Amino acid sequence: MTQILGWVATAVFVGSYFFSRPAALRAVQMVGATLWIVYGFLIEATPVIAANALVFAAAAWTCFAARKSRPTAPVAATPAQSTL
């Protein structure tokens, strides 16, 4: 079962690079990193846990930072406002 989890984590992480939208890529990378963290606990490999915790944190940081920096859409003027 542990081996299967490792292969699924590999497939998810590699598959993330086929997403063209950065937000989707980061979200799938976070899922892959989570699977790797669980795998790391199962095989008691601290470096696997630490490396993927960092990958998860970096993906989450850039995902949420990108959302915060996204400009908001301008509000369309109503006909009454356009004459002012």
C-alpha positions, 0 to 999 in steps of 0.5 A, spaced: 500 500 500 505 504 501 508 503 494 502 505 491 501 511 495 508 513 492 507 512 485 500 516 486 504 521 489 509 521 483 503 521 478 500 527 481 506 531 482 508 530 475 501 531 472 501 538 475 506 540 470 501 539 464 496 544 467 497 551 463 494 555 469 498 557 474 493 556 480 491 549 477 498 547 477 500 550 484 493 546 487 495 540 484 502 540 486 499 542 493 495 535 493 502 531 490 506 534 496 500 532 501 501 525 498 508 525 499 508 528 506 503 522 508 508 517 504 514 520 508 510 519 515 509 511 512 516 510 511 519 514 516 523 519 512 524 526 515 527 528 509 521 526 504 516 530 509 521 536 510 522 537 503 514 536 501 512 541 507 516 546 503 514 544 496 507 545 499 508 551 503 511 554 497 505 552 492 500 555 497 504 561 498 504 563 491 497 561 490 494 565 495 499 571 494 497 571 486 490 571 488 491 577 493 495 581 488 490 580 482 487 586 480 479 587 481 475 588 475 473 595 475 465 597 476 461 599 470 458 606 470 451 606 470 448 611 465 446 616 471 454 616 473 456 617 466 453 624 465 457 627 471 
